[in-house]
Amino acid sequence: MDRVFLSNTKGVEFKFIQTPNTFKVKENSKIKLHKKGDYRLLEVTKSSISTMEMVDYLSEVLKIKQSDIGYAGLKDKHATTSQYITVPKYVNIKKFKNTQRVTLKELGFCSDRLRVGSLESNSFEIILQDVTNEGFLELEKAFNKIVKLGFANFFGYQRFGSLDDSYLKGKKIAYSGKGSKNQNSKILLAAYQAKLFNEWLNRRLEISKAILEDSEDRLLKELSPTLLKELKNQESIFKLLPGDLGYFYKKGKKSFEIVNDIKKYTNSFTAKKFNITGVLFGSSVRLSTSVAGRVEREFIDYSFDALRGARRDAWIFVKDAKIEFNKKRQEATLYFTLPPGSYATVLLEELLNRTF
């Protein structure tokens, strides 16, 4: 797939090698603590170990089942990360001895077990190397532009395995009809979901780019001049289409709506109040309609129902952004916060204007 980039069309140069020293992540959550509860809430700081490896390690040391350990999201292995977990209240944390790779800090009790999806956001601290004085000025300009405009919420390379073949194995499982019988098959099937989503999102960026540059596109040729003019008049660089499925937050919950008025929903989208979504196809998932639905259906495998379907944000915005420059070390440090499930490395690719 030849990735399309909208946020940064020029690209800047820097060196990035992901290590525990150059890549740090901290979970943000709204977990309510209590003096008593069925679960203990712990903060885990880990280095050079994946979340699943950490769960396996803690289950062995604490003498509990892996399923007894609740977590809200998966964190990179080649990084220093801080995340929350829950364990049953009867677990004696004092028996655990902190190591260089894993440390535990007990925060209190909570009433519910942590589950994937109960995360508010992730905050990142990333060091980029080989940044010259002139290069930093370009980097700062490009970073601030992405902060202002947002960027495409692709799944990062980490989702597809070191050989980039996890989705092929997942596709094979999906076509076999055997379903998701274990954790490994679920991961491979999810990689297939992610691959289809990335291809759909890239197609939407192609359409947006064609609208921005007033160039030819097979879809745009089929639209009326009135609708084309309406699409071109959108302020956002990511162009909404009739029938898009997005959501507002109402009383803390997602309230989904179909885009039936381009101007109205574009204004809400640019104001960061309305979120456009793409489909992670599976069982029990709502689809977009009209023009957006025609594009979406091109990237749906209707034989794939081994996992429950979902909607994923197509375009995301950066919060708490800051950039610093160490002239002596020729290093730039980026600080920013992203929604859960988003990849910081995709933002770096947007800066580079190419994939890793």
N, C-alpha and C positions, 0 to 999 in steps of 0.2 A: 504494500500500500504506500503510495506516494503522498505523504502527509502534507496537508495544507495548513499554512500558518496565517492567521489574520492579525493577531495582536502586535507582532513585531515582524515587519517585512524585510528588514535589513539584516539583522543578526549581529551579535557582538562576539568577541573572542575571549575565551577564558579556559582555564583547565579545571576540571572537576574530577576528583577521585573520591568515591564514597568510602569513608572510613568512620569509625567511632569518633574521631577527632574533628572531622569536617562535616558531619551530618548528625544533628541532634533533634529529637522530637519529643514533645511533651503533650500528653492528652489533656484536654479541658472537658470537664463534666459538671453537671448540676446535681450530682448525687447528694441526697439529704442524709446527713449523719444523725444518729440517735445514740442515747446512752445504752439502750438495749436493742437487740434485733436478732434475726435468725442468721445473719451473715456478718462476717468481719470484712471491712473494707481495707485493702492494703494498697500501698503505692509501691510499684516495682520499678526499680531502675536497673536496666540491663545493658550489656555491651557485647557485641559480637555473638549474639544468640537470638534466634528468631522467637516469636511469641509461642509457636507450637513447641519448640525445643524447650522453652522456659516452662511451659505447662507440664511437659513430660518430666522435666527435672524436679519441679516442685511437688508433683504428685508422688514421686519416688521418695523424696526427702521427708515430706510431711505425712507420708503413709495414707494418702487419700486417693480417690479415683480422679482421673483427668476430668471427668464430667462434673466433679465437685467444684472445679475452678471456673469461675465466671469471668469473662473479659469482654470488652466492648469493641475491640478492633485488633487487627494484626499489625505488628510493627516490624520495620526492617531489621534484618540481621546485621548488616554492615553499618551499624549506627549506634549511638548512645541514645536510648529511649527511656521515657518515663510513662508508665501506664498504670491504670487501676485494675485490680482484680478483686473478686470476692471468694471467700472460702466459708464453709459452715462454721457457726459460732463455736463449736466444740473443738476446733483445731487449735492446738497449742503452738502459737507462732514463736514462743520463746525458745523452742528447741532448734529453730533454724539459725544457722550461722551465716552471716553475710560473706560473700566472696567478691572478687574483683569483677566478676561477670554478672552477678545477680545480688541485689540488696533489697530487703523488704522493710517497709515502714508501716506500722499499724496506725490507721487514722481514726477508727471507731467502728460502730455498728451501723448496719442499714437493713431495711426490711425486705429488699428484693435482691435477687441474684443478678449480677451484671450479665447482659446479653449483647451480642453483636447488634449494633444499631442504636445503642443507648449512649452514644458518644456525641458530644456537642461540637467539638472541633479539635484540630491538632495545630500546635505552634511549632515552628521550625527555626533552627539556626544553622545556616549552611555557609561554609567557607569556600570561596572560589579563588583559585591560584593563578599566577602568571597574568595579573591584571596591571597594565601600565597606567600611567597618569592619564593619558588621553583615552585609553580603553575604559577607565573608570567613569569618565564623563559620559561616554556612550552607553555604558552599562547602566549607570544611574538613570539616564534618560529613558532607556528601554524598559527598565524595571518600573519606573513611575508610570509609564504609559500602560503597562499591563495592569498595574494596580488600579488605574483609572478605568480602563476599558473591560477588564476581565480577560479570561482565556478559556479555551475549549477543555472540557473535563474528560480527556482521554484516560483510559486505563494505562498505567505505566508499564514499562518493559518487565518489571518485577512480577507482574501478574501472569506472564507467559513462560516462565522458566528460563534457565540459562541457555537452552538450545532453541527457545522460541517455538517449541513444538507441543506445549501443553494443550493448546486448543485443538490440535489435530487428534490427540488422544481422547480429549473430551468429546469431540465430534463422533469418533468411533464408538464411544460408550453410548452416546445419545442414539445412534443409529442401530446399535445392537439391541436396544430395548431393555437392557438389564437394569437401568436406573442407577440411583446413587445409593449403593449398598454400604459404603464406608466413607470415611473422611477424605481419603485420597481421591476417590471417584468424584466426590462433590467438588473438590478443588479443580479437577480437570474439566468437569462440566461447566463450572463457573468461568474457567478460562475461555471456553467456547462461547459462552454468553458474552463475555467481555470483547472477544474478537469481533463478533457481529455488531456489538454496540459501537466499537471504534470505527468500523467500516461505515456504519450509518452516519456517525458524527462527521467523519471526513467528507462524506457526500454532501452533508448540510453546509459544511464550510466551503465546498466547491460552489454550491449554489449562491451562498452569501458573497463569495468573491466575485462571481460572475455579475451579480447585481451591483456590487460596489464599483466594478471596473467597466460596467456596461458592455460585457462581452457575451458571446454566445454560449448557451447551455440548452441541452435537449429538453429540460423541464420548462425553462422560461419561454421557449418557442410556443408552448401549448397554452400559455396564459394570455388573458385579455390585456390590451394596452392599459386599461383602467387599473387592473390589479397590479400590473408591472410598475406603474407609476407609484402606486401606494406602497409597494415593497421598497422601491428606491428611496422614498421619502423617509424611511425609518432612520432614526438617529443612531441606533446601535450598529456595530459592525457585524454582529451575528444577527441575521435576518429571520424574523418570525414569519411563519407561513400560516395561511388559513387552515384550521384544524389541528394546530399544535396543541398538545396537552401539557399544561403547566399547573402551578399551584401557588396560592397565597398561604401564609401562616395566619390562621384564625384561631384564637384562644389556645395557642401552643400546638395546634395540629395542622397538618397539610390539608388544604381544601382545593381539590383539583377542578379546573375549568378548561373548556375548549376555547381556543382563540377564534372568536367570530367577529372581532373588530380590531383590525391591525393597529390602528392609531392608539386606541385605548390601552391595549395590552402592551404595546411597545413602550408607552409612557411609564407603565408600571414596571416593565422589565428594566429600562434604563435607570429607574429610581431604586432598583435592587429590592423591589417588593414582590415581584412575580418571577418565578423560576420555570424555565422551559425544560422539559424532560425528554429523554429517549427511552426506548424499551430494552429491558433485559428479558428477552422472551422466555416464557415457560408457561406453566399452568396458572390460571386465574390472574390475568393481568389485563388492564384496560389499555386500549390502543388509541392512537390519534386518528383523526378523520380527514376528509377532504384532501387538499393538496399535500399537507404534511403526512397524511396517512398513506398516500400513494408512494411517497419516498420511503416511509418507514417499512412498508410491506416488502420492499426489495431486499431487506436485510433481516427477514424473519424466517426461521426454519420451523415450519409448522409441525414437523415430526418431533420437535424438541419439547418435551413436557416432563422431563425427569426432575427438574427443579422448579420451584415456585417462581413465577415471573415477578418483575418489579419495574419501577420507573427510576431512572437515574438522571440527575441534573446534567444538562448538556453544556451549560456555560456557567462558570463560577467566578466569584470576585474575591480578591485578597483583602484581608483585614490586618490591622496592627503592623503595617509595613514600615520597615526602616532598612537603610543600607549604610554601611560604614566602610571606610577605606584605610588600610594600613600601608602607607606608602613605602615604608622600609621593607616590609615583607612581601610587597606587591600582592596583597590579598584583599578581597572584598568579602564582607560578611553580610548575608541577607537574613533579615528577621521578618517573618510573616506567619499569618494564621490562615488555614484552609478548612473548608467543611470536611466532615468525616468521609472517608472513602476516596478522597482526592489525592493526587500524587504530586509531591513537591518536584520530583524529577521532570514532570511534564511542564511545569513552569520554567525550569532551566532549559528545556528543549525549545520552549517558546522564545527565550532570550537568545539562544544560539541560532534559531531558525533552521534547526535540523534535529533529527532524532539521534539518541546515543547509539 
